[in-house]
Amino acid sequence: MTREDAAECLPGPYSKGPLIVVAAVIIEAERLLVVSKQADPEIFYLPGGKPEGDEEPLEALARQLDEELGVRPVEPRLLAVVEATAALEDVPMRLTVFETAVDRAPRLGGELADLRWITADEGDVRLSPALMDHLLPMLRQRGALAS
């Protein structure tokens, strides 16, 4: 059975097309907030997750940020839509990314293991493929992060 055949058998987000995920770019003092999950605490991602049911992307983002970090997005705006491989699931993923401020200091919650504020050149943090290959270069080019 191929990976594509297996995906057809799975319910939910793994069937029919890429995994749909929303995430937030949260930058404070030229540092980007990244989080790791208990399922694989060595890999850091942007905070966010999968929409539930018929949730719109911004609804899913607000729910995920509340569950994971205890914060609400403030003036989110669409930054990018990225096609990449999901680090944990190893399947195609469509990541909708919003740049946003948040209403208070983030705290660990939900299924998170750690959170860090990183610069553009953090060498000791293992980042997800979407973040490393697509979003970090975009943020570096914009000069949004400290070196």
BELGI-V874300 format. One line per field, one symbol per residue. ss: DSSP state (H for helix, E for strand, L for the rest). phi: phi as a letter, one per 30 degrees, with the letter a starting at -180 (. if undefined). A space follows every 50 residues. Layout:
ss->???
phi->???
This chain:
ss->LLHHHHHHHLLHHHLLLLEEEEEEELEELLEEEEEEELLEEEEEELEEEL LLLLLLHHHHHHHHHHHHHLLLEEEEEEEEEEEEELLLLLLEEEEEEEEE EELLLLLLLLLEEEEEEELLLLLLLEELHHHHHHHHHHHHHHLLLLL
phi->.ddddddddddiddchjddcbcbccccbhhbcdbbccedaddccbddlld dchcededddddddddddbibcdbhdbdcabccacddddhbebcccccca cbdaddbdahcdcabbcccdbdcccdcdeddddcddedddddidcdd
